[in-house]
């Protein structure tokens, strides 16, 4: 690995801009190359962030043999193909969440990373924030006793544009994979894989889930999770234990404060000062792992990402959320209410 870690970005939408801005918080990181399907967009982004190498196709960036890693920021449905292309050229990958559109794709990505002995990690940036680290520390120390309930929601009101990433079925649109992944991630991180899943979704005119409610049942624990792209919710997460609770304040997936409330005592607020929006923490983890010759992160392992995608698959099947171009298990059902998708 070079002294200055040279990053590339594939896909130059809104999230790519946030990631590029936060790389500035890492003194040994450089945004070295960017790729878009439009050379004009690549040049515009390159001018904005002073990027020396700019490409008007995704295929061109993998020919740059000076790159230390590529951050993939394309829509969900392209994650698998984009990642496989980079891994085939032995370029380490940080791929935006969800890692793919379903678990079969995730298995292919992990398999190739292992075969190529090349680093791969899902860009679930919340996992690496100081707030998440502190909450896990409190749980490990027994501050709130045994965890009994995890409650988390993530909802916002988006403009209904059938062609946009959020509402386009062919682009993997809908609330669950876009923002519902955060509450599901937290439940999996804290409680592990559930014994039973109950889920319901509101399917809109464009056939994507506009809202989803999930209940995960464990032996003596429970997770209550919600997502929406048509309604603004509190976007708060609370972990309830036998002795107390931990509250992630809104917006909980990127909070700068936590509240620890041990029952019978005054609540304790803890504040964190980020030098950026927080994306640099995941970038630093990638750089650390690659520097040590690792092909996966211990904090966000291949197994965890696969468990998360398999859990999301099960939730989708339970709630009737399907992507016909990518899911073999979906069939079209016509009724008076219109076209819907259901299990084979």
Secondary structure, 3 states (H helix, E strand, C coil): CCCCEEEEEECCCHHHHHHHHHHCCCCCEEEEEEECCCHHHHHHHHHHHCCCEEECCHHHHCCCCCCCEEEECCCHHHHHHHHHHHHHCCCCEEEECCCCCCHHHHHHHHHHHHHHCCCEEEECHHHHCHHHHHHHHHHHCCCCCCEEEEEEEEECECCCCCCCCCCCHHHCCCHHHHHHHHHHHHHHHHHCCCCEEEEEEEECCCCCEEEEEEEEECCCCEEEEEEECECCCCCCEEEEECCEEEEECCCHHHCCEEEEEECCCCCEEEECCCCCCCCHHHHHHHHHHHHCCCCCCCCCCHHHHHHHHHHHHHHHHHHCCCCCCCCCCEEEEEECCEEEEEEC
